Amino acid sequence: MKITKYDTVENKISFADPTIFLAGPTVRGNQTHLKSWRRDAEAEFLKQGFDGQLIAPEFPDRFASDQKRYDLPVWEFYGLKCSHCILFWIPRTRELIGLTTNHEIGYWMARHRDKVIYGRPKDAYRMEYLDIMWVQDSKDRMGRADKCPIYSKLEDTVSAAIQKAKYNFDFVFNCSQPEAGQKGLNLPEKRD
């Protein structure tokens, strides 16, 4: 399994294997007392034998800051667009609120619902609105909510993401084709 983080230049990311973007709240460099949920997700992917690629929008150095890194949203957009599956795991707390995550899940539900998996712990903070919108969107698109469950355990969310990524890689969506975005995006320069 390959794990791609912010230190990989955007146009060097390969989508030649099933690729899953790990979307959700990100621990910032000034929140060193918090643990990233992505470590547990990465361990679960290994446990379940995933042999593709994970895109984890974090720095390898947990103390690094994203302040004035205006290139990072473009890097993330590229990864989200080209991934075969977007796993949204939202372990929201009062400190790890996930405001960007709110935008991202709505955007990708509208743009590519067929590659989105949604999960959150049962005790996640203030998730009612996202849950209601997820269920309503499922009913509108498919006539029933049970086709797009809300997962409450990380291991179940990971399992569903693996299945979706492999299916989309094999049958639906191949991002290794240049017209799908492999040529890359023009990244803005880092601002000081």
C-alpha positions as CSV (number, residue, x, y, z in Angstrom):
1,M,0.0,0.0,0.0
2,K,1.3,3.5,-0.9
3,I,0.4,6.5,1.2
4,T,0.7,9.9,-0.6
5,K,0.9,13.1,1.5
6,Y,1.5,16.8,0.9
7,D,5.2,16.2,0.3
8,T,4.4,14.6,-3.1
9,V,4.1,17.1,-5.9
10,E,0.6,17.1,-7.3
11,N,1.5,16.1,-10.9
12,K,3.7,13.2,-9.6
13,I,0.7,11.4,-8.0
14,S,-0.1,8.3,-10.0
15,F,-3.6,6.8,-10.2
16,A,-2.4,3.5,-11.7
17,D,-3.8,1.6,-8.7
18,P,-7.1,1.9,-6.9
19,T,-6.8,5.2,-5.0
20,I,-8.8,6.4,-2.0
21,F,-8.7,10.0,-0.7
22,L,-9.0,10.2,3.1
23,A,-11.3,13.2,3.5
24,G,-12.3,14.6,6.9
25,P,-11.1,16.9,9.7
26,T,-7.4,17.5,9.7
27,V,-5.3,18.1,12.8
28,R,-3.3,21.3,12.3
29,G,0.3,21.9,13.3
30,N,-0.8,23.9,16.4
31,Q,-3.0,21.0,17.7
32,T,-0.2,18.7,18.7
33,H,-2.3,17.4,21.6
34,L,-4.7,15.8,19.1
35,K,-4.1,12.6,17.2
36,S,-5.0,12.3,13.5
37,W,-7.7,9.8,12.7
38,R,-5.9,9.0,9.5
39,R,-3.3,6.9,11.4
40,D,-6.0,4.5,12.5
41,A,-7.5,4.5,9.0
42,E,-4.1,3.7,7.5
43,A,-3.7,0.8,10.0
44,E,-7.1,-0.5,9.1
45,F,-6.4,-0.4,5.4
46,L,-3.3,-2.5,6.0
47,K,-5.2,-4.9,8.2
48,Q,-7.8,-5.4,5.4
49,G,-5.0,-6.0,2.9
50,F,-5.6,-2.9,0.6
51,D,-2.9,-2.8,-2.0
52,G,-3.7,0.5,-3.7
53,Q,-2.9,4.1,-2.8
54,L,-4.2,6.3,0.0
55,I,-4.1,10.1,-0.4
56,A,-3.8,11.5,3.1
57,P,-3.9,15.3,3.0
58,E,-1.4,15.9,5.8
59,F,2.2,16.7,6.2
60,P,4.7,13.9,7.0
61,D,5.8,16.2,9.9
62,R,2.9,16.5,12.3
63,F,4.2,19.9,13.5
64,A,4.2,21.5,10.0
65,S,1.7,24.3,9.3
66,D,-0.6,24.9,6.4
67,Q,-0.7,28.6,7.0
68,K,-0.2,30.6,3.8
69,R,0.0,27.3,1.8
70,Y,-2.6,28.3,-0.8
71,D,-1.4,25.5,-3.1
72,L,-2.7,22.9,-0.7
73,P,-6.4,23.3,-1.6
74,V,-5.5,22.8,-5.3
75,W,-3.4,19.7,-4.4
76,E,-6.4,18.3,-2.5
77,F,-8.8,19.1,-5.3
78,Y,-6.7,17.2,-7.8
79,G,-6.5,14.2,-5.4
80,L,-10.2,14.3,-4.7
81,K,-11.0,14.6,-8.4
82,C,-8.8,11.8,-9.6
83,S,-9.3,9.3,-6.7
84,H,-11.4,6.3,-7.4
85,C,-13.1,6.7,-4.0
86,I,-13.4,9.5,-1.4
87,L,-13.7,8.2,2.1
88,F,-15.2,10.8,4.4
89,W,-14.6,9.9,8.0
90,I,-15.7,12.7,10.3
91,P,-14.8,12.2,13.9
92,R,-15.9,15.7,14.7
93,T,-15.2,17.2,18.2
94,R,-15.4,20.7,19.5
95,E,-11.6,21.0,18.7
96,L,-11.6,19.1,15.4
97,I,-14.6,20.8,13.9
98,G,-14.0,20.1,10.2
99,L,-15.4,23.2,8.6
100,T,-13.7,22.6,5.2
101,T,-15.0,19.0,5.4
102,N,-18.6,20.4,5.4
103,H,-18.0,22.1,2.1
104,E,-16.1,19.1,0.6
105,I,-18.7,16.5,1.4
106,G,-21.5,18.6,-0.1
107,Y,-19.5,19.4,-3.2
108,W,-18.4,15.8,-3.9
109,M,-21.9,14.5,-3.2
110,A,-23.1,16.8,-5.9
111,R,-20.2,16.2,-8.3
112,H,-19.4,12.5,-7.9
113,R,-21.7,10.8,-5.4
114,D,-20.8,7.5,-7.0
115,K,-17.3,7.6,-5.4
116,V,-18.2,8.9,-1.9
117,I,-18.3,6.8,1.2
118,Y,-19.5,8.5,4.4
119,G,-18.9,7.5,8.0
120,R,-18.6,9.0,11.5
121,P,-18.5,7.7,15.0
122,K,-21.8,7.5,16.7
123,D,-20.7,10.1,19.3
124,A,-19.3,12.7,16.7
125,Y,-20.2,16.2,17.5
126,R,-23.1,18.0,15.6
127,M,-23.5,15.6,12.7
128,E,-27.3,15.7,12.4
129,Y,-27.4,18.0,9.4
130,L,-24.9,16.0,7.4
131,D,-26.7,12.8,8.2
132,I,-30.1,14.2,7.2
133,M,-28.6,15.6,3.9
134,W,-26.9,12.2,3.1
135,V,-30.1,10.3,3.6
136,Q,-32.3,12.8,1.7
137,D,-29.8,12.8,-1.2
138,S,-29.9,9.0,-1.2
139,K,-33.6,9.0,-1.4
140,D,-33.7,11.6,-4.2
141,R,-31.1,9.8,-6.3
142,M,-32.0,6.2,-5.7
143,G,-35.5,6.2,-4.2
144,R,-34.2,4.7,-1.0
145,A,-31.6,5.5,1.7
146,D,-30.3,2.0,2.4
147,K,-28.2,2.0,-0.8
148,C,-25.9,4.6,0.7
149,P,-25.5,3.8,4.4
150,I,-23.9,6.0,7.0
151,Y,-21.1,4.0,8.6
152,S,-20.4,4.3,12.3
153,K,-17.3,2.2,12.6
154,L,-14.0,3.0,10.9
155,E,-13.4,-0.6,9.9
156,D,-16.8,-0.8,8.1
157,T,-16.1,2.6,6.4
158,V,-12.7,1.3,5.2
159,S,-14.1,-1.9,3.9
160,A,-16.8,-0.1,1.9
161,A,-14.2,2.3,0.5
162,I,-12.0,-0.5,-0.6
163,Q,-14.9,-2.1,-2.5
164,K,-15.9,1.1,-4.1
165,A,-12.3,2.0,-5.1
166,K,-11.7,-1.4,-6.7
167,Y,-15.1,-1.3,-8.5
168,N,-14.5,2.3,-9.8
169,F,-11.0,1.5,-10.8
170,D,-12.0,-1.7,-12.7
171,F,-15.2,-0.6,-14.3
172,V,-16.1,3.0,-14.0
173,F,-13.4,5.6,-13.6
174,N,-9.8,5.5,-14.8
175,C,-7.9,8.6,-13.9
176,S,-4.7,7.4,-15.6
177,Q,-6.2,8.8,-18.8
178,P,-4.9,12.3,-19.6
179,E,-8.4,13.6,-20.2
180,A,-9.3,12.7,-16.7
181,G,-6.8,15.2,-15.2
182,Q,-3.5,13.3,-15.1
183,K,-1.8,16.3,-16.9
184,G,-2.1,18.1,-13.6
185,L,-3.2,21.6,-12.6
186,N,-1.3,24.8,-12.5
187,L,-0.5,25.3,-8.9
188,P,-0.3,28.9,-7.5
189,E,3.1,29.9,-6.0
190,K,3.5,29.6,-2.3
191,R,2.8,33.0,-0.7
192,D,4.8,34.3,2.3
